Amino acid sequence: MRLIVSLIALLAFTLNTAAQSKSKQDYYMVRIYHCVNPAQVSMVEEFAGKQLIPFLHKNGVKQVGVFQPVDNDTLKDKKVFVWIPFASLDQMAKTEAQFEKFDPWSTDPMIHLDSANGQAPYVRIETSISTAFRFMTSYDPKTSFKRSADNIYEYRNYESSTENLHLGKVNMFNEGGEITLFKKLDFNALFYARVIAGPRMPNLIYMTRFENMDARNAHWKSFVDAPEWKTMSALPKYQGNVSRNETILLKASPLSDL
């Protein structure tokens, strides 16, 4: 009898652990390097691809995205985006702990992003941490199109003026059906996430991917024309839930995993 009880307890523990495992959500770190000239952009991009990505791979991060705005050449504030997916906060903490072990007086290139002329390699790094949405708890590295220089990666920030409005927009993506509609229309979403630490809050972010600019525009037309969108966007409970929508069109670096 005692053996049976022990087996039942073990089974219950196993099932509970499995259920918890399935319910776990990814955590995403977005690092935005702000630069003032093309030389800084090139330096940061090379560092991200040749130093940071191998370091992250070594610490269990499978795929890392490195991107630039499509209009980076004409921007005064030029940027390099590095998107890092972690399976848990514990993995993030362990990776940061490994970084802290570097000898600051060593010549390891992982901690020496130095320019040849002695100038700063970037102005600053802006970092945010977010957690994946309930209806897409982990990122999707696959796309339905072939990788090419024409691909467009659309990164969006949806800020809300209050916490309840922010949660209403998150609900709109999850229970409201926005994620389902994006999937139906083949937007190739990489991730959807709610920012839990960053310079803009309350805020959610997500990234969708398209074969080229024409495909991007056609997809958005199909979205705004969809009956599902017209219905959900007209619901009173979802009115006024976004106070600022920032859309940044990106190109993936040749050194990016995505």
BALOSE-703793 format. One record per residue (C-alpha): residue number from 1; x, y, z; residue in three letters; chain. Coordinates in nm, 4 decimals, m for minus. Example, Ala and Ser with C-alpha at 12.3 -4.5 7.8 and 13.67 -1.06 7.14 Angstrom:
BEGIN
rec n = 1	X = 1.2300	Y = m0.4500	Z = 0.7800	res = ALA	chain = A .
rec n = 2	X = 1.3670	Y = m0.1060	Z = 0.7140	res = SER	chain = A .
END
This chain:
BEGIN
rec n = 1	X = 0.0000	Y = 0.0000	Z = 0.0000	res = MET	chain = A .
rec n = 2	X = 0.2770	Y = 0.2396	Z = 0.0927	res = ARG	chain = A .
rec n = 3	X = 0.4460	Y = 0.1640	Z = m0.2402	res = LEU	chain = A .
rec n = 4	X = 0.1264	Y = 0.2452	Z = m0.4336	res = ILE	chain = A .
rec n = 5	X = 0.0831	Y = 0.5728	Z = m0.2485	res = VAL	chain = A .
rec n = 6	X = 0.4442	Y = 0.6608	Z = m0.3211	res = SER	chain = A .
rec n = 7	X = 0.3977	Y = 0.5820	Z = m0.6904	res = LEU	chain = A .
rec n = 8	X = 0.0815	Y = 0.7955	Z = m0.7063	res = ILE	chain = A .
rec n = 9	X = 0.2624	Y = 1.0817	Z = m0.5358	res = ALA	chain = A .
rec n = 10	X = 0.5543	Y = 1.0472	Z = m0.7765	res = LEU	chain = A .
rec n = 11	X = 0.3175	Y = 1.0449	Z = m1.0754	res = LEU	chain = A .
rec n = 12	X = 0.1329	Y = 1.3513	Z = m0.9493	res = ALA	chain = A .
rec n = 13	X = 0.4607	Y = 1.5328	Z = m0.8997	res = PHE	chain = A .
rec n = 14	X = 0.5763	Y = 1.4359	Z = m1.2499	res = THR	chain = A .
rec n = 15	X = 0.2525	Y = 1.5495	Z = m1.4138	res = LEU	chain = A .
rec n = 16	X = 0.2538	Y = 1.8751	Z = m1.2193	res = ASN	chain = A .
rec n = 17	X = 0.6140	Y = 1.9406	Z = m1.3193	res = THR	chain = A .
rec n = 18	X = 0.5323	Y = 1.8671	Z = m1.6823	res = ALA	chain = A .
rec n = 19	X = 0.2315	Y = 2.1004	Z = m1.6694	res = ALA	chain = A .
rec n = 20	X = 0.4440	Y = 2.3753	Z = m1.5212	res = GLN	chain = A .
rec n = 21	X = 0.7068	Y = 2.3160	Z = m1.7877	res = SER	chain = A .
rec n = 22	X = 0.4487	Y = 2.3516	Z = m2.0647	res = LYS	chain = A .
rec n = 23	X = 0.3183	Y = 2.6741	Z = m1.9136	res = SER	chain = A .
rec n = 24	X = 0.6608	Y = 2.8370	Z = m1.8967	res = LYS	chain = A .
rec n = 25	X = 0.7071	Y = 3.1484	Z = m2.1038	res = GLN	chain = A .
rec n = 26	X = 1.0199	Y = 3.2735	Z = m2.2785	res = ASP	chain = A .
rec n = 27	X = 1.1932	Y = 3.5906	Z = m2.1671	res = TYR	chain = A .
rec n = 28	X = 1.3373	Y = 3.8246	Z = m2.4280	res = TYR	chain = A .
rec n = 29	X = 1.6127	Y = 4.0800	Z = m2.3962	res = MET	chain = A .
rec n = 30	X = 1.6305	Y = 4.3547	Z = m2.6570	res = VAL	chain = A .
rec n = 31	X = 1.9534	Y = 4.5526	Z = m2.6668	res = ARG	chain = A .
rec n = 32	X = 1.9516	Y = 4.8638	Z = m2.8849	res = ILE	chain = A .
rec n = 33	X = 2.2942	Y = 5.0117	Z = m2.9543	res = TYR	chain = A .
rec n = 34	X = 2.2632	Y = 5.3815	Z = m3.0369	res = HIS	chain = A .
rec n = 35	X = 2.5296	Y = 5.5068	Z = m3.2785	res = CYS	chain = A .
rec n = 36	X = 2.6139	Y = 5.8322	Z = m3.4535	res = VAL	chain = A .
rec n = 37	X = 2.7937	Y = 5.7162	Z = m3.7692	res = ASN	chain = A .
rec n = 38	X = 2.8228	Y = 5.4156	Z = m4.0039	res = PRO	chain = A .
rec n = 39	X = 3.1610	Y = 5.3179	Z = m3.8580	res = ALA	chain = A .
rec n = 40	X = 3.0053	Y = 5.2663	Z = m3.5152	res = GLN	chain = A .
rec n = 41	X = 2.7165	Y = 5.0694	Z = m3.6680	res = VAL	chain = A .
rec n = 42	X = 2.9564	Y = 4.8382	Z = m3.8527	res = SER	chain = A .
rec n = 43	X = 3.1680	Y = 4.7897	Z = m3.5427	res = MET	chain = A .
rec n = 44	X = 2.8694	Y = 4.7022	Z = m3.3239	res = VAL	chain = A .
rec n = 45	X = 2.7201	Y = 4.4696	Z = m3.5855	res = GLU	chain = A .
rec n = 46	X = 3.0499	Y = 4.2815	Z = m3.6230	res = GLU	chain = A .
rec n = 47	X = 3.0865	Y = 4.2559	Z = m3.2461	res = PHE	chain = A .
rec n = 48	X = 2.7332	Y = 4.1224	Z = m3.2104	res = ALA	chain = A .
rec n = 49	X = 2.7833	Y = 3.8619	Z = m3.4823	res = GLY	chain = A .
rec n = 50	X = 3.1365	Y = 3.7473	Z = m3.4066	res = LYS	chain = A .
rec n = 51	X = 3.1604	Y = 3.7853	Z = m3.0279	res = GLN	chain = A .
rec n = 52	X = 2.8228	Y = 3.8222	Z = m2.8592	res = LEU	chain = A .
rec n = 53	X = 2.6349	Y = 3.5534	Z = m3.0557	res = ILE	chain = A .
rec n = 54	X = 2.9020	Y = 3.2820	Z = m2.9995	res = PRO	chain = A .
rec n = 55	X = 2.9097	Y = 3.3722	Z = m2.6289	res = PHE	chain = A .
rec n = 56	X = 2.5310	Y = 3.3390	Z = m2.6071	res = LEU	chain = A .
rec n = 57	X = 2.5329	Y = 3.0113	Z = m2.8026	res = HIS	chain = A .
rec n = 58	X = 2.7900	Y = 2.8749	Z = m2.5594	res = LYS	chain = A .
rec n = 59	X = 2.5515	Y = 2.9614	Z = m2.2768	res = ASN	chain = A .
rec n = 60	X = 2.2534	Y = 2.7793	Z = m2.4276	res = GLY	chain = A .
rec n = 61	X = 2.0851	Y = 3.0590	Z = m2.6245	res = VAL	chain = A .
rec n = 62	X = 2.0009	Y = 2.8922	Z = m2.9533	res = LYS	chain = A .
rec n = 63	X = 1.9205	Y = 3.1782	Z = m3.1897	res = GLN	chain = A .
rec n = 64	X = 1.9952	Y = 3.5496	Z = m3.1709	res = VAL	chain = A .
rec n = 65	X = 1.8654	Y = 3.8231	Z = m3.3985	res = GLY	chain = A .
rec n = 66	X = 2.0773	Y = 4.1181	Z = m3.5148	res = VAL	chain = A .
rec n = 67	X = 1.8994	Y = 4.3910	Z = m3.7111	res = PHE	chain = A .
rec n = 68	X = 1.9289	Y = 4.7438	Z = m3.8442	res = GLN	chain = A .
rec n = 69	X = 1.6499	Y = 4.9864	Z = m3.9425	res = PRO	chain = A .
rec n = 70	X = 1.5995	Y = 4.9920	Z = m4.3188	res = VAL	chain = A .
rec n = 71	X = 1.6627	Y = 5.3686	Z = m4.3148	res = ASP	chain = A .
rec n = 72	X = 1.9628	Y = 5.3555	Z = m4.0801	res = ASN	chain = A .
rec n = 73	X = 2.1857	Y = 5.5420	Z = m4.3259	res = ASP	chain = A .
rec n = 74	X = 1.9673	Y = 5.8522	Z = m4.3128	res = THR	chain = A .
rec n = 75	X = 1.8951	Y = 5.8491	Z = m3.9382	res = LEU	chain = A .
rec n = 76	X = 2.0794	Y = 6.0793	Z = m3.7009	res = LYS	chain = A .
rec n = 77	X = 2.0336	Y = 5.8229	Z = m3.4209	res = ASP	chain = A .
rec n = 78	X = 2.1525	Y = 5.5060	Z = m3.5937	res = LYS	chain = A .
rec n = 79	X = 2.0708	Y = 5.1771	Z = m3.4241	res = LYS	chain = A .
rec n = 80	X = 2.1656	Y = 4.8133	Z = m3.4069	res = VAL	chain = A .
rec n = 81	X = 1.9042	Y = 4.5830	Z = m3.2520	res = PHE	chain = A .
rec n = 82	X = 2.0084	Y = 4.2609	Z = m3.0802	res = VAL	chain = A .
rec n = 83	X = 1.7215	Y = 4.0304	Z = m2.9818	res = TRP	chain = A .
rec n = 84	X = 1.8082	Y = 3.7559	Z = m2.7312	res = ILE	chain = A .
rec n = 85	X = 1.5601	Y = 3.4821	Z = m2.6302	res = PRO	chain = A .
rec n = 86	X = 1.5991	Y = 3.3101	Z = m2.2935	res = PHE	chain = A .
rec n = 87	X = 1.4039	Y = 3.0029	Z = m2.1877	res = ALA	chain = A .
rec n = 88	X = 1.3815	Y = 3.1392	Z = m1.8317	res = SER	chain = A .
rec n = 89	X = 1.4987	Y = 3.4166	Z = m1.6035	res = LEU	chain = A .
rec n = 90	X = 1.7329	Y = 3.1616	Z = m1.4499	res = ASP	chain = A .
rec n = 91	X = 1.9055	Y = 3.1129	Z = m1.7857	res = GLN	chain = A .
rec n = 92	X = 1.9310	Y = 3.4892	Z = m1.8251	res = MET	chain = A .
rec n = 93	X = 2.0851	Y = 3.5227	Z = m1.4784	res = ALA	chain = A .
rec n = 94	X = 2.3338	Y = 3.2411	Z = m1.5407	res = LYS	chain = A .
rec n = 95	X = 2.4383	Y = 3.3980	Z = m1.8705	res = THR	chain = A .
rec n = 96	X = 2.4912	Y = 3.7348	Z = m1.7027	res = GLU	chain = A .
rec n = 97	X = 2.6937	Y = 3.5592	Z = m1.4307	res = ALA	chain = A .
rec n = 98	X = 2.9204	Y = 3.4102	Z = m1.6988	res = GLN	chain = A .
rec n = 99	X = 2.9702	Y = 3.7534	Z = m1.8508	res = PHE	chain = A .
rec n = 100	X = 3.0695	Y = 3.8960	Z = m1.5124	res = GLU	chain = A .
rec n = 101	X = 3.3514	Y = 3.6391	Z = m1.4901	res = LYS	chain = A .
rec n = 102	X = 3.5473	Y = 3.8108	Z = m1.7685	res = PHE	chain = A .
rec n = 103	X = 3.8677	Y = 3.9724	Z = m1.6483	res = ASP	chain = A .
rec n = 104	X = 3.8153	Y = 4.3455	Z = m1.7152	res = PRO	chain = A .
rec n = 105	X = 4.1922	Y = 4.3867	Z = m1.7740	res = TRP	chain = A .
rec n = 106	X = 4.2148	Y = 4.1033	Z = m2.0250	res = SER	chain = A .
rec n = 107	X = 4.2253	Y = 4.1501	Z = m2.4010	res = THR	chain = A .
rec n = 108	X = 3.9262	Y = 3.9242	Z = m2.4617	res = ASP	chain = A .
rec n = 109	X = 3.7328	Y = 4.0690	Z = m2.7596	res = PRO	chain = A .
rec n = 110	X = 3.4040	Y = 3.9848	Z = m2.5879	res = MET	chain = A .
rec n = 111	X = 3.4574	Y = 4.2801	Z = m2.3534	res = ILE	chain = A .
rec n = 112	X = 3.6643	Y = 4.4990	Z = m2.5833	res = HIS	chain = A .
rec n = 113	X = 3.4487	Y = 4.6696	Z = m2.8413	res = LEU	chain = A .
rec n = 114	X = 3.7190	Y = 4.9264	Z = m2.9142	res = ASP	chain = A .
rec n = 115	X = 3.7528	Y = 5.1540	Z = m3.2137	res = SER	chain = A .
rec n = 116	X = 4.0854	Y = 5.1955	Z = m3.3924	res = ALA	chain = A .
rec n = 117	X = 4.0868	Y = 5.5740	Z = m3.3482	res = ASN	chain = A .
rec n = 118	X = 4.0058	Y = 5.5607	Z = m2.9790	res = GLY	chain = A .
rec n = 119	X = 3.6541	Y = 5.6976	Z = m3.0161	res = GLN	chain = A .
rec n = 120	X = 3.3559	Y = 5.5434	Z = m2.8379	res = ALA	chain = A .
rec n = 121	X = 3.2059	Y = 5.2469	Z = m3.0291	res = PRO	chain = A .
rec n = 122	X = 2.8496	Y = 5.3620	Z = m2.9556	res = TYR	chain = A .
rec n = 123	X = 2.6618	Y = 5.6294	Z = m2.7621	res = VAL	chain = A .
rec n = 124	X = 2.4726	Y = 5.4011	Z = m2.5249	res = ARG	chain = A .
rec n = 125	X = 2.2915	Y = 5.0692	Z = m2.4951	res = ILE	chain = A .
rec n = 126	X = 1.9163	Y = 5.0695	Z = m2.4307	res = GLU	chain = A .
rec n = 127	X = 1.7883	Y = 4.7429	Z = m2.2827	res = THR	chain = A .
rec n = 128	X = 1.4435	Y = 4.5999	Z = m2.2190	res = SER	chain = A .
rec n = 129	X = 1.3283	Y = 4.2657	Z = m2.0818	res = ILE	chain = A .
rec n = 130	X = 0.9943	Y = 4.1161	Z = m2.1754	res = SER	chain = A .
rec n = 131	X = 0.7971	Y = 3.7975	Z = m2.1203	res = THR	chain = A .
rec n = 132	X = 0.6225	Y = 3.6022	Z = m2.3953	res = ALA	chain = A .
rec n = 133	X = 0.2445	Y = 3.6182	Z = m2.4302	res = PHE	chain = A .
rec n = 134	X = 0.0270	Y = 3.3367	Z = m2.2976	res = ARG	chain = A .
rec n = 135	X = m0.0943	Y = 3.2450	Z = m2.6466	res = PHE	chain = A .
rec n = 136	X = 0.2620	Y = 3.2233	Z = m2.7854	res = MET	chain = A .
rec n = 137	X = 0.4828	Y = 3.1223	Z = m2.4963	res = THR	chain = A .
rec n = 138	X = 0.7970	Y = 3.0647	Z = m2.7022	res = SER	chain = A .
rec n = 139	X = 0.9410	Y = 3.2259	Z = m3.0113	res = TYR	chain = A .
rec n = 140	X = 0.9090	Y = 3.0784	Z = m3.3596	res = ASP	chain = A .
rec n = 141	X = 1.2404	Y = 3.0757	Z = m3.5501	res = PRO	chain = A .
rec n = 142	X = 1.0833	Y = 2.9379	Z = m3.8696	res = LYS	chain = A .
rec n = 143	X = 0.9419	Y = 3.1416	Z = m4.1553	res = THR	chain = A .
rec n = 144	X = 0.7432	Y = 3.0473	Z = m4.4633	res = SER	chain = A .
rec n = 145	X = 0.9780	Y = 3.2311	Z = m4.6994	res = PHE	chain = A .
rec n = 146	X = 1.3401	Y = 3.1993	Z = m4.8052	res = LYS	chain = A .
rec n = 147	X = 1.5911	Y = 3.4234	Z = m4.6295	res = ARG	chain = A .
rec n = 148	X = 1.7076	Y = 3.7073	Z = m4.8558	res = SER	chain = A .
rec n = 149	X = 1.8246	Y = 4.0686	Z = m4.8460	res = ALA	chain = A .
rec n = 150	X = 1.4703	Y = 4.1782	Z = m4.9345	res = ASP	chain = A .
rec n = 151	X = 1.3161	Y = 4.0385	Z = m4.6150	res = ASN	chain = A .
rec n = 152	X = 1.1444	Y = 4.2880	Z = m4.3862	res = ILE	chain = A .
rec n = 153	X = 1.1301	Y = 4.2442	Z = m4.0084	res = TYR	chain = A .
rec n = 154	X = 0.8671	Y = 4.4659	Z = m3.8483	res = GLU	chain = A .
rec n = 155	X = 0.9286	Y = 4.5542	Z = m3.4832	res = TYR	chain = A .
rec n = 156	X = 0.6406	Y = 4.7242	Z = m3.3036	res = ARG	chain = A .
rec n = 157	X = 0.6086	Y = 4.8963	Z = m2.9649	res = ASN	chain = A .
rec n = 158	X = 0.2565	Y = 4.9483	Z = m2.8323	res = TYR	chain = A .
rec n = 159	X = 0.2594	Y = 5.1837	Z = m2.5346	res = GLU	chain = A .
rec n = 160	X = m0.0481	Y = 5.2411	Z = m2.3178	res = SER	chain = A .
rec n = 161	X = m0.1259	Y = 5.5324	Z = m2.0908	res = SER	chain = A .
rec n = 162	X = m0.2264	Y = 5.3131	Z = m1.7929	res = THR	chain = A .
rec n = 163	X = m0.1712	Y = 4.9595	Z = m1.6690	res = GLU	chain = A .
rec n = 164	X = m0.5339	Y = 4.8519	Z = m1.7186	res = ASN	chain = A .
rec n = 165	X = m0.5343	Y = 4.9744	Z = m2.0795	res = LEU	chain = A .
rec n = 166	X = m0.2045	Y = 4.7937	Z = m2.1371	res = HIS	chain = A .
rec n = 167	X = m0.3468	Y = 4.4680	Z = m2.0009	res = LEU	chain = A .
rec n = 168	X = m0.6513	Y = 4.5223	Z = m2.2212	res = GLY	chain = A .
rec n = 169	X = m0.4270	Y = 4.5361	Z = m2.5290	res = LYS	chain = A .
rec n = 170	X = m0.2444	Y = 4.2222	Z = m2.4136	res = VAL	chain = A .
rec n = 171	X = m0.5842	Y = 4.0545	Z = m2.3751	res = ASN	chain = A .
rec n = 172	X = m0.6734	Y = 4.1686	Z = m2.7261	res = MET	chain = A .
rec n = 173	X = m0.3730	Y = 3.9797	Z = m2.8617	res = PHE	chain = A .
rec n = 174	X = m0.4429	Y = 3.6679	Z = m2.6549	res = ASN	chain = A .
rec n = 175	X = m0.8073	Y = 3.5997	Z = m2.5757	res = GLU	chain = A .
rec n = 176	X = m0.9286	Y = 3.8672	Z = m2.8192	res = GLY	chain = A .
rec n = 177	X = m0.7887	Y = 3.6781	Z = m3.1175	res = GLY	chain = A .
rec n = 178	X = m0.5285	Y = 3.9144	Z = m3.2624	res = GLU	chain = A .
rec n = 179	X = m0.2534	Y = 3.6492	Z = m3.2492	res = ILE	chain = A .
rec n = 180	X = m0.4897	Y = 3.3991	Z = m3.4110	res = THR	chain = A .
rec n = 181	X = m0.5612	Y = 3.6433	Z = m3.6929	res = LEU	chain = A .
rec n = 182	X = m0.1913	Y = 3.7156	Z = m3.7483	res = PHE	chain = A .
rec n = 183	X = m0.1299	Y = 3.3404	Z = m3.7719	res = LYS	chain = A .
rec n = 184	X = m0.4231	Y = 3.2894	Z = m4.0091	res = LYS	chain = A .
rec n = 185	X = m0.2890	Y = 3.5603	Z = m4.2406	res = LEU	chain = A .
rec n = 186	X = 0.0679	Y = 3.4205	Z = m4.2269	res = ASP	chain = A .
rec n = 187	X = 0.2439	Y = 3.7171	Z = m4.0680	res = PHE	chain = A .
rec n = 188	X = 0.5333	Y = 3.4928	Z = m3.9593	res = ASN	chain = A .
rec n = 189	X = 0.5523	Y = 3.6356	Z = m3.6078	res = ALA	chain = A .
rec n = 190	X = 0.8833	Y = 3.5772	Z = m3.4344	res = LEU	chain = A .
rec n = 191	X = 0.7450	Y = 3.6651	Z = m3.0896	res = PHE	chain = A .
rec n = 192	X = 0.4886	Y = 3.8635	Z = m2.8904	res = TYR	chain = A .
rec n = 193	X = 0.5856	Y = 3.9900	Z = m2.5458	res = ALA	chain = A .
rec n = 194	X = 0.4937	Y = 4.2196	Z = m2.2594	res = ARG	chain = A .
rec n = 195	X = 0.7747	Y = 4.4462	Z = m2.1421	res = VAL	chain = A .
rec n = 196	X = 0.8453	Y = 4.4009	Z = m1.7706	res = ILE	chain = A .
rec n = 197	X = 1.1560	Y = 4.6218	Z = m1.7484	res = ALA	chain = A .
rec n = 198	X = 1.2592	Y = 4.8968	Z = m1.9848	res = GLY	chain = A .
rec n = 199	X = 1.2549	Y = 5.2678	Z = m2.0683	res = PRO	chain = A .
rec n = 200	X = 0.8967	Y = 5.2584	Z = m2.2014	res = ARG	chain = A .
rec n = 201	X = 0.6232	Y = 5.1171	Z = m1.9837	res = MET	chain = A .
rec n = 202	X = 0.3540	Y = 4.9972	Z = m1.9847	res = PRO	chain = A .
rec n = 203	X = 0.4420	Y = 4.8520	Z = m2.3194	res = ASN	chain = A .
rec n = 204	X = 0.4242	Y = 4.5425	Z = m2.5367	res = LEU	chain = A .
rec n = 205	X = 0.6445	Y = 4.4496	Z = m2.8297	res = ILE	chain = A .
rec n = 206	X = 0.6307	Y = 4.2031	Z = m3.1156	res = TYR	chain = A .
rec n = 207	X = 0.8004	Y = 4.1225	Z = m3.4456	res = MET	chain = A .
rec n = 208	X = 0.6527	Y = 3.9958	Z = m3.7714	res = THR	chain = A .
rec n = 209	X = 0.8456	Y = 3.8948	Z = m4.0855	res = ARG	chain = A .
rec n = 210	X = 0.7778	Y = 3.9351	Z = m4.4569	res = PHE	chain = A .
rec n = 211	X = 0.9397	Y = 3.8281	Z = m4.7814	res = GLU	chain = A .
rec n = 212	X = 0.9729	Y = 4.1890	Z = m4.8993	res = ASN	chain = A .
rec n = 213	X = 0.8126	Y = 4.5322	Z = m4.8628	res = MET	chain = A .
rec n = 214	X = 0.5345	Y = 4.4586	Z = m5.1105	res = ASP	chain = A .
rec n = 215	X = 0.4436	Y = 4.1450	Z = m4.9158	res = ALA	chain = A .
rec n = 216	X = 0.4482	Y = 4.3441	Z = m4.5935	res = ARG	chain = A .
rec n = 217	X = 0.2066	Y = 4.6040	Z = m4.7302	res = ASN	chain = A .
rec n = 218	X = m0.0229	Y = 4.3374	Z = m4.8748	res = ALA	chain = A .
rec n = 219	X = m0.0348	Y = 4.1491	Z = m4.5448	res = HIS	chain = A .
rec n = 220	X = m0.1319	Y = 4.4610	Z = m4.3513	res = TRP	chain = A .
rec n = 221	X = m0.4056	Y = 4.5412	Z = m4.6018	res = LYS	chain = A .
rec n = 222	X = m0.5464	Y = 4.1914	Z = m4.5542	res = SER	chain = A .
rec n = 223	X = m0.5308	Y = 4.2447	Z = m4.1778	res = PHE	chain = A .
rec n = 224	X = m0.7187	Y = 4.5754	Z = m4.1623	res = VAL	chain = A .
rec n = 225	X = m0.9753	Y = 4.4425	Z = m4.4119	res = ASP	chain = A .
rec n = 226	X = m1.0328	Y = 4.1184	Z = m4.2174	res = ALA	chain = A .
rec n = 227	X = m1.3802	Y = 4.0843	Z = m4.0599	res = PRO	chain = A .
rec n = 228	X = m1.2193	Y = 3.9530	Z = m3.7405	res = GLU	chain = A .
rec n = 229	X = m1.0165	Y = 4.2721	Z = m3.7004	res = TRP	chain = A .
rec n = 230	X = m1.3122	Y = 4.4970	Z = m3.7736	res = LYS	chain = A .
rec n = 231	X = m1.5145	Y = 4.3153	Z = m3.5075	res = THR	chain = A .
rec n = 232	X = m1.2540	Y = 4.3068	Z = m3.2300	res = MET	chain = A .
rec n = 233	X = m1.1273	Y = 4.6597	Z = m3.2880	res = SER	chain = A .
rec n = 234	X = m1.4832	Y = 4.7940	Z = m3.2544	res = ALA	chain = A .
rec n = 235	X = m1.5434	Y = 4.6350	Z = m2.9132	res = LEU	chain = A .
rec n = 236	X = m1.5836	Y = 4.9011	Z = m2.6400	res = PRO	chain = A .
rec n = 237	X = m1.3489	Y = 4.7180	Z = m2.4013	res = LYS	chain = A .
rec n = 238	X = m1.0571	Y = 4.7589	Z = m2.6438	res = TYR	chain = A .
rec n = 239	X = m1.0985	Y = 5.1284	Z = m2.7174	res = GLN	chain = A .
rec n = 240	X = m0.8070	Y = 5.3621	Z = m2.6461	res = GLY	chain = A .
rec n = 241	X = m0.5741	Y = 5.0859	Z = m2.5302	res = ASN	chain = A .
rec n = 242	X = m0.2718	Y = 5.2120	Z = m2.7300	res = VAL	chain = A .
rec n = 243	X = m0.1390	Y = 5.5630	Z = m2.6717	res = SER	chain = A .
rec n = 244	X = 0.1702	Y = 5.5306	Z = m2.8902	res = ARG	chain = A .
rec n = 245	X = 0.2444	Y = 5.2879	Z = m3.1720	res = ASN	chain = A .
rec n = 246	X = 0.6046	Y = 5.2838	Z = m3.2893	res = GLU	chain = A .
rec n = 247	X = 0.6749	Y = 5.0803	Z = m3.6018	res = THR	chain = A .
rec n = 248	X = 1.0370	Y = 5.0105	Z = m3.7002	res = ILE	chain = A .
rec n = 249	X = 1.1115	Y = 4.8262	Z = m4.0228	res = LEU	chain = A .
rec n = 250	X = 1.4326	Y = 4.6273	Z = m3.9979	res = LEU	chain = A .
rec n = 251	X = 1.6772	Y = 4.4302	Z = m4.2088	res = LYS	chain = A .
rec n = 252	X = 1.8560	Y = 4.1284	Z = m4.0653	res = ALA	chain = A .
rec n = 253	X = 2.2340	Y = 4.1365	Z = m4.0504	res = SER	chain = A .
rec n = 254	X = 2.4173	Y = 3.8665	Z = m4.2501	res = PRO	chain = A .
rec n = 255	X = 2.5628	Y = 3.7673	Z = m3.9117	res = LEU	chain = A .
rec n = 256	X = 2.2183	Y = 3.7197	Z = m3.7540	res = SER	chain = A .
rec n = 257	X = 2.0816	Y = 3.3745	Z = m3.6693	res = ASP	chain = A .
rec n = 258	X = 1.7344	Y = 3.4853	Z = m3.7815	res = LEU	chain = A .
END
